[in-house]
Amino acid sequence: MDKEKEEKLIHLFEEWSGSQVEELTKLAGSGSNRQYYRISGDNKTAIGVIGEDDQENETFLEFTSHFKKYDLNVPEVFASNLEAKIYIQEDLGDVSLFDLVQKNGGSELTSEIQLLYKQSIHELIKFQVEAGKDLDFSYCFPRIDFDDQSKQWDLNYFKYYSLKFQNVLFHEERLEQDFRMIIQYLSKAEANYFMYRDFQTRNILVHNNKPYFIDYQGGRRGPLQYDLASLLFQAKADLPYSFRQQMLEYYMDQLSEYIEVDRKEFTELYYGFVLLRTLQVLGAYGFRGYYEKKPHFMESLSYAIKNVDWLLANVEFDLEIPELTKSLHLLSENYKTRQGKKTSKKLTIEINSFSFIYMGYPKDKSKHGGGFVFDCRSLPNPGRYDKYRQLSGLDQPVIDFLKKEPAVDSFNQSVSDIVCQAVDNYIDRNFDHLMINFGCTGGQHRSVFCAEKLYDKLKRKYDIKLDLNHLMKDKWS
């Protein structure tokens, strides 16, 4: 079925561009069921999309057309075939604001990143207020309004996929009472604007030094505060709290040019929506991480817990939610207890990358007879492409290539599960050495990347001695 739809994408591109397709590359999946492809031919590129949900496709195309009327930075749709569930849109590149924050963030955000946040906030208000005035909300799905039922769904998501999945004890009726209090409190916010729903830096691409916006088809009519909370309290972006406050003030300054703003009331409700969004994110991380076993979401959980701790310590909500507050404290404590690092002053983990062709298996100098050998040759190989051939698994372009490959992510997660089970056992049994080897054809790209990933994982999880060696480095450095 995928092959048939890919052929239709190729045909649609060739009809639009007037040229033959030279390359079709499937891009890494997102949190949705849509499939994305980069298509190129005769110096033209586009992003091809296969979307199985007819209503979602129709909403995206309708919203895009509407937002274009307001000169908002959204991708242009070049061609579509809704009957075949495909369309082709503008290629805005691969660099998101999230990528820049991860690379250049920290306690001191660069002036470039700060400017991009301000530009994004200015555009957000245009989405919400200007474009929201005459948007046809009948295209929204799965719901037209972010109403009380929608809030209840988010809260249930948190209860079932965060609290229950992590075995946090709570009194169900009291928790439901707190949920009703939150819903009643947030209903005070005016909700006649366009609510993007997932306004966060992964959905903001940086193209020609400007922010462009994607994945707005889940938008609906709702309050202003929710999208700002989504942006500034995005868990893994881990923005400095002083910068979040600065951007809140900047948002209200910009919003006051469109509507009258009661800053005190807006701020109080804003932190209520920060709480709601944080609970929704905890539910999502629980579902995607604990249930679907996706490591990215498991790794992000610590950032969401950090937001919980900050909210509990710094925000006094104008409502009584004692059971939820208690549950959040327990959730945080339980998580930190589970994350406590196992320690061994005796155990050394030796991690090597090597080449099957040029050297064969590394020898174990510890006299323990060796350890794990993981064969990375089944993984997608960046060394096949000229632009990566002179680089290694330590270079960012190669890292970006491999991070986008689902097979690599699955491989590393499986390796991590196997190795961590062994390390736990070795610590308990007071062993002193374990060797872990990653091999690929040349010992330059895949094996290096995978060795680095495991090293980072073990460094976060254990207090042990780690020895990382790239045995072919003299050949490619």
ABEGO torsion letter per residue (X at the ends): XAAAAAAAAAAAAAAAAGBBBABBBBBBBBABABBBBBBBBGGBBBBBBBBABAAAAAAAAAAAAAAAAAGBBBBBBABBBAAAGBBBBBBAEABBAAAAAAAABEABBBAAAAAAAAAAAAAAAAAAAAAAAABBAAABOABABBBAAAAAAAAAAAAAAAAAAAGBBBBAAAAAAAAAAAAAAAAABBAABBBAGBBBAAABBBBGGBBBBBGAAABBBBBAAAAAAAAAABAAAGBBAAAAAAAAAAAAAAAAAABBBBAAAAAAAAAAAAAAAAAAAAAAAAAAAAAAGBAAAAAAAAAAAAAAAAAAAABBBBBBBAAAAAAAAAAAAAAAAAABBBBBAABBBBBBBBBAAAAEBBBBAAGAGEBBBBBAAABBBAAABAAAAABBAABAAAAAAAAABAAAAAAAAAAAAAAAAAAAAAAAAGBABBBBBBBBAAGABAAAAAAAAAAAAAAAABBBBBBBBBAAAAAAX
